[in-house]
Amino acid sequence: MFIDTIEGMSDSKYSLMKNISGKCSGEKMHPKMKTNKTLMCGCGTGKEFSYDANIFDCRSFGLFLRKAENSHNKYKGLLQKLNIMESAIFENKETGNATEIETKLLNIFDQHDDINMPDETRKFIIEYMNDKSKNRDDFNRYQVMSTLQSTINFIEYVNNPRLADVIQAVTLWVAESKKIIEGRTTTSSDVSNLIAKQEDVRVVQEPAAKKSEDIQTGLIEKQKAEKPYPDNEEGKEDFNRHLNNVKQVMNIASVFSKISQEYFEPLLKFLNERKKVFETIRDENIYRSVFRKLIYDDGSKRRPVIDILRKLHETLSSKNTGSMSDEFKTIKDSLNSIFSYYNSSRSDFSRSETNKNRFPFISKLYAYLIMSDLVKQNSDYKRLFEDSRVGKTNHFLTKKIVAKNLERILRSQPDEYRQKASNGGLENEKKVTPLLEAMFKEVSEQGAFNDNTTLLTALIEGDNGKEKYFRFDPPETSPSSSSSSF
């Protein structure tokens, strides 16, 4: 792994590295890839040596043992032990002689025999650890540099970090750095909660954005729950029940983000971040402030799927939309209308307890309208989609028109439904309800939406020409009118 680049030199690979590093004194060192794919560290031709980038890091001021939190998962456990030992040696907490240190290192290597390091690599590490001439200031400089870079990566690349998270990341880094001012070293264990495991260490580093999730995990572990769940059976039951509710919301949000990625993907990322914090620090306040209001209405009644979509939409709409694209704004406007039609339809069935039984059916109709890809394939939908009066080729704009027609159909039926309620409602409703229920059970529990041609046909064609729940009539405007007026 470590290649002697000076012909005739019989010293160990570590002695070679020290020799070349000495020749580079005053010059900046840097990594370089040779044509045979060997990774070299040095300050120029003839003054360079090979090294294992999984274990060591070539910097402008020397070669250093890589930080565990910046390493490949395979090497993290090994490097954690080596980082702690190296720091202990610098702080004179490891008082063993060279033989004792070698014995401890061999024991560590045996604990990680899955890595299968060559003997020369093991020997290099042993000599590196036993080198009493290493510069402590350079060692601490590397600790400051590596943790600072990780903090910067978090601030720059984590998806929309909160200001509080940014401040916490910087504060943690400053706290670790102050230890050096106090004459201490910074160990891997000191910073392991700031920067968690990252991706593979490669010659050309992967974009920092790919490491951001693990960086964020480290920060989460530093947070404290404002309202932790009690550490008893009741607390565990509450947490598990709430976690199931959170997963249900995430399933619905995930399905909807696949249908309208541009619109709902940012919200899904936000919810995933909050879910991760909730699971990690078990904070009931996060559940109640973020997720519970999506699941239950003010009367503590569980929301149907379309209501959860509506609350997700409201959450997204409350965010800054100044940089929205025109299509983004059109989708937002269309969804506002669809949900307003849904609320209007619900209000039409709130006059009696009998009609309230129809709320779940109505919610599933609207949810299916928004989610269904088969709706877009319908010939009447395509005709409406291409209608010059619609104006823009946007699926949500077209579904907005269908939703308005659905509202009109439902509004004309309350008396008829009430008369037949004792028999389970209208005939077509009784036929399509089991299909709708099975569909949205999958959405809520599995995060999967499977369209159904039979269901769509029943909603469009009705029962013997009646109860045609989906209509595709164009807006009642003149051909010159703007679609936004609908």
Secondary structure, DSSP 8 states (H G I E B T S, - for coil): -----STT--S-HHHHHHHHHHHTTTS--EEEE-TTS-EEEEEETTEEEE--TTTEEEETTEEEE--GGGS-HHHHHHHHHHHHHHHHHHTT-----HHHHHHHHHHHHHHTGGG---HHHHHHHHHHHH-TTS-HHHHHHHHHHHHHHHHHHHHHHSSS--HHHHHHHHHHHHHHHHHHHTT----HHHHTTTS---S---SS---GGGGHHHHHHHHHHH---SSB--SSHHHHHHHHHHHHHHHHHHHHHHHHHHHSHHHHHHHHHHHHHHHHHHHHH-BHHHIIIIIIHHHB-TTS-B--HHHHHHHHHHHHHTS--TT--HHHHHHHHHHHHHHHHHHHHHHHT-SSHHHHTTHHHHHHHHHHHHH-SHHHHSHHHHHHHT-TTT-S--HHHHHHHHHHHHHHHHHT-HHHHHHHGGGTS-HHHHHHHHHHHHHHHHHHHHS-----HHHHHHHHHTBTTB---------SS-TTS-GGG-
